[in-house]
Amino acid sequence: MRKHIYALGGAGLLLSVSMSAMPAQEMTGELPDPPEFSAQSEPNFVSISDILEYKALPEYNEPDWVTSKYVDAGALPPVAERLPKEPLVYKAANMPDGIGVYGDTMRHVIGGRPEGWNYIGGQSQGWGGIDIGLSECLTRTGPLFMVKADELEPMPNLAKSWEWSEDGKELTMHLIEGAKWSDGDPFDSEDVMFYWEDNVQDPNVSAVPSGTGTPERFGTGTKLEAIDAYTIKWTFEESFPTQYLYAMAYDSFCPGPSHILKPEHPKYSDNSYEQYKNAFPPEYLNIPVMGAWVPVEYRPDDIIVMRRNPYYWKVDEQGNQLPYLNEMHYRLSTWADRDVQAVAGSGDFSNLEQAESYVEALRRSADDSAPARLQFGARTIGYALRMNMSGNGWGEPDAREQAVRELNRNLDFRKAVTMAVDRQRLGESLVRGPFTAIYPGGLYAGTTYYDKDSTVYYPYNMDAANELLDGLGLMDTDGNGVRNFPADTAGGADVEITLLANTDYATDTNLAEGVIAMMEPLGLRVIANFQTGTARDDMAQSGQFDWTVERQGSEMVAVVQNTTMLAPTGPRTHPFHKAGSDGTLDLLPFEQELTDIVNAFISTSDNAERAELMKQYQQIFTENVYSVGLTQYPGALIINKRFANIPAGAPIFMFNWAEDNIIRERVYVPEDQQGDYELHPETLPGAPGSDGPA
Ligand code: BQZ
C-alpha cells in the first residue's frame, strides 16, 4: 500500500540530488533472457569485393524498347554513352538467383506522404523506400548485413574508392567518373560541395528529413574540399576516424542535383529558406536523381509512380544496365495496410514491424498458396520512452515544460518512471508469443556490441518507484491522486507530462497508451500528444516534447551506424538532448561520460578497445536510465514470391531498412512470372514520348 507524504510546506524540489532511501543495488535485478526466437535464415557472409566492383565492360545492354523508342529515335544517346567510364558492376556470384531479366514493377505501400523532392533541403518523400531509392550516397551500408564481421566497412557507392593519409587525418575520396543525373547532367564534386557547404554547414537549412545531416555527424572541426571534378578530400581532427564513412551513407550524405537546387538556394537567389525547402513540391515530376527510378506521376493520397532512370550508373556482369525492374509504385496508404497488402498479394513488400500484425501475417503466409513469403530476422526493432533532457531552452519550454525537464534530469525521477513500467505486460499487449523481449534501454541484446553483464536493469517495482518520488518532494498536495510540484515550482500545479507519439503506427500509440496507464499509480498525469509522422518528426527534432515513445534508430542496433547519435556529441546530433537557444549543451555528468566514450569509440579502430568502450557505454546508459527501454522484437520481411535475388537473411532493419538492404536495383522477376502491373509501360522519365509530364 503506497503512502503519501503530504506536503511539509513549500519544500523546494531537490532535483539534482538523489534522495532515495532505498539503496540503488536493491532496485536493480536480473534481466530476463529474451524468449528463444531464431531468425529464419542467415546471410551468406561475403567480402565487399564479392558483391561489386567498378570496371569498364566490353558492351552494355538496355531494355529493347529503350533502344527502339528512344535511342533509335535520337531522344537518348546510346547506353554506353549514358554510363560512366567504369560503372558499378554487381557480381553474378553474389546474386542469389543470378543475372536477371528486365520487366515488371515493385508495388510498395507506404504510410508517409511526400512533402516534396528537396531531400537535402529537409523534406521527406514519405519514407518507405522512396528516399532510399532516389538518394544515392557517397557510401552504402544497408547491404553490410551480409559482409564478414572482420571486414566491415561501408561499401563504395558514389565514392568508388578512398585512401587515408599517413597520419590518418586526411581522407581522399575518388568519385565515380562520368556518372550522370537522370536528366543527363554530370554528377561531380560540385554536387558534393553544394550539399556540404550550402546544406550541411548552413544552419538555416533543416538537416535531411531525419535530422541527421548536421556538421557534427562528421566530427567537430571536420573540413571537406573538392580537389577536382571527381576527387574530394576530408580533413579530420581525429586520426583514422573510419566511423565517419558510415555517416557518408544514407541518410546523411546523399548529394542532391545542384544544377536544379542551387538556383533556388537563398545564397544564390532571393528565395527564403522556406521557399528553398519547398521549391520542388510532389507535383514537380522528373526531379533529377542518381537513384534507379525517377518520379513520373504523383496522385495525392493515391500513388507515386517511378520509372527507370536511363542514366543509372550500375550494371550487372553481362553489362545489362540496371535496374531490372522498370517501375516502382508507392501506394499512399498506411503502414498497417502495407502489411495487409503484402500478405494479400496486392502489394509486394513490407517490413513487418508492428507486432500487432504478426499473428495474422503469419497465419496468412503459412499457406503454400500465399502470394508472399515472410522471413523473420533478429530482434532489431526496439521502442523506448525518451525524456527531453535539455535544461537550457531547447524547444523553448514554458514554466511547466521546464519543470518537467528538471524532473527528467533527475536520476531518481527516471528510476521511478522505469520501475513503474511493467515491460512484460507491455510486450504482451502488442502480441503474445516468443516475439517481444523485456528491453531495459541501451544497446539491443543480440547485436555486436551488446554485453548483458554491462546492462543494468531496474525491474517493475511500484513501491520503490513511489518511494523515490516521495523522496523527491513530489507530493499530492490536493489529494486528487496526482502528485504536485512543490509550491515554488510551476506554481505547485499537478505534475502533468505530455507524451509525443506517432499516429502512423498502432504500435507507437499502443505503447504510449500503455505508458500513460502505468504512470497513473505513480501519481503522474501523462497526457497523449499523438501526431502524424512528419509533424511528430518535426516536433521531436525541434525539442517540442516532454517525453516521446518511439522506435529507435540503427545506432542502438549497429552502433557503427549513426554512432554520433549515441550521445550528445554535438549541438544538434542527439535525438533527445540538443543545444538550448544559446547554442550550448547543458550535459549532465553521466551524459558527458557517454559523450566522451562515444568520441573515444569513433577515434579508435582497435576492435578490443571499441568493445570495451561499448561495455562502459551500456553500463552508464542503463544505470542512469538515459532512456526508459520498453520492448524489443524481431521484424520480418514480407515479399511477393515472384521476386528473385532477395538476399538470404536480409534484416528489415540493421544498418538501414530492407529497402536498401535487399539491393532493389538487382531484384528481378523471371519472365514467366512477370505481372502486368506497369502503369507507364515502355516510357522513360521526362524523355519525349514518356507518359510522365515533362
Ligand atoms: C521503412 C522506412 C524506410 C523514419 C520511417 C518512418 C519515419 C521516420 C523511419 C520503415 C518507415 C517504415 O520508417 O516504417 O519500415 O520502410 O520508412 O525509410 O517511421 O516517420 O522518421 O526514420 O525510417
Residues whose N, C-alpha, C, O or C-beta is under 5 A from the ligand:
A	BS01	BQZ	W127 G128 G129 S210 N351 G533 D537 W657
